[in-house]
Amino acid sequence: MRPQFGFAFALSRLLARLSGRKVCRAQWSGLEAYGVCLLVFGISCVSAGRVLPLVVRPGILRVALFAALPVILWGGFLLLYYVLSLVIHLFRRLGLYSAATNAPLQQLFFASLTTILSFFLLRSGSGWLQSLGILWLGLLALNLISIVVERLFDPA
């Protein structure tokens, strides 16, 4: 008997099932977590990098900010996670949120933010930027379709 592989995303589970593996739902798998986080961070960096020249004019300052952009965005993400945790704490106190962890709302927020940034990349006019936006939106659509297929064929 083959071991069960755990995947968080329906698309990963469906692909594993189609390849003949026995799979189960998991909170996270390492490959999914790192892959999606790198894609989200990459889309954020590219989007911020496109806006930076519009905001910062002097050349040396722009170069310094481009070099520090990943660290600035990382700090921004940490700040967003903190603010989201405060909002979720408020929702819990008001009885509007009862999940055991903050992860579902945090994932929804960052997936929504990345989707919005991807739509802006689609409008950029540059082929590789549009491809990056299409990649995110395509993966999102495939995952949603996989959820429907998974529910239809395995309602448990």
N, C-alpha and C positions, 0 to 999 in steps of 0.2 A: 504494500500500500504506500502510495506517495504521501509525503508530508503536506500539510496545508500551508499555503502561503497567505499572509495577511496583507491586504491592501486597503488604503483609506478611500481611494477614488474608484468610482464605479467603472470608469474606462479601464483602469489597470486590472480590476477583477475580471471584466468581460474579456479582455485580451488574453489574460492568463487562462481563463476557462476555455476559450477558443483554441488555445495551444495544448489543451488536455490536462492542465494542472487542476488540482483540487484547491480551491481558494476559500478564504473567509474574510469577513470584514475586520479591519484593525484600526486602531486609533491613528497610527501613522506607520509608514514604512520609510526607511532611511532614504531610499532612492527617490521616492515621491516627494518627501519633505525637502530634500536638498534641491531636487530638480525644479520644483515649483517655486521655492524661495528664490533660487537664482534667477528664474524667469521673471518673477515679480520685481526683484531688485534691479534686474537688467532693464526692464521696461521703464521703471522709475528713473534710473540713471539716464537713459537715453532721452526720456521726456524732459527731465530737468536740464540736461545738457543742451537741448534744443532751445529752451527758454532763456538760459543763462546769457547768451550774447545779446538778447533783446533788453536785458535789465542792466548788465554791467558793460560799460563802454571801454574803460582803459584796458590796454592790452595786457600788462603785467598782472593786474588784479584778476582779469578774466582767466589767465593761465593758472594762477594760484588757486582760484576757485574751481576750475576744471580738475586740477590735481587733487583737491580736497573734497570734491563732490561725493565720492563714495562714503567717506567718513561723515560728512554732513548729512547725507541721506540716512545712513545707519542711525545717527543720533536722532534724526527726525522720526524714523520708524519707532525707535525706543520711546520717544516722547508721545507718539500716537498711541502706542500700546498702553502707556501709563494713563493717558486721558481716557482711552476706551475702558480701561479697568475701573476708573472712577465713575464713568457713565453706567457701566454694568452694575457696579456696586449700588448706585442710586436706583437703577431699575429693580434690583433685588429688594431693596428696602421698601420700594413702592409696590412690590408684589407683581411686577411686570415680567420678571425673568427668573426662572427656577432651575435652569440647567446646572449640572454639577461643576462644570468648568466654564471659563470665559471663551474657550476656543471657538464654539459655533458662531458667536457674534463677531469675534475678531476676524475669523476667516471670511465671513460674509462682507465685512467692511473692506478688508484688503482686496478681496476678489472684485468687489464693486469698484473700488478705486482703480485697480489695474485695468478693469474693463473700460472705464471712462478714459484712462490714458491711452488704451489701445485704439479707441475710436478716434482720438486726436492723431495718433500715428497713421491711421488709415487716410486721414485728410492731408497728410504732410506733402504728398507729391513725390517723395523719394521712394524708390522701389524697395530698398532693404528695410526702411522704416515701416512701409506698408506691410511687408512680409512679416515683420515682428508683430504688428497688430493682428494680422490674419492668423498667425500662429496661436496667439493667446485666445482669440475669439473662436478659432477652430477647435482648440482643445476644450474650451468651455462648452461649446455646442456638442462635441462628441461625448463629453462627460455627462451632460444632461440627457442625451439620447441613450447613453449606457444605463443611466438610472432608470429610465422608462423600460428599456429592454430587460434589465435585471428584475424589476418589479413584475413585469409580465410573465417571465419564465421561472422566477423563484420568489414567490410572494412572502416567504417566511422571514 
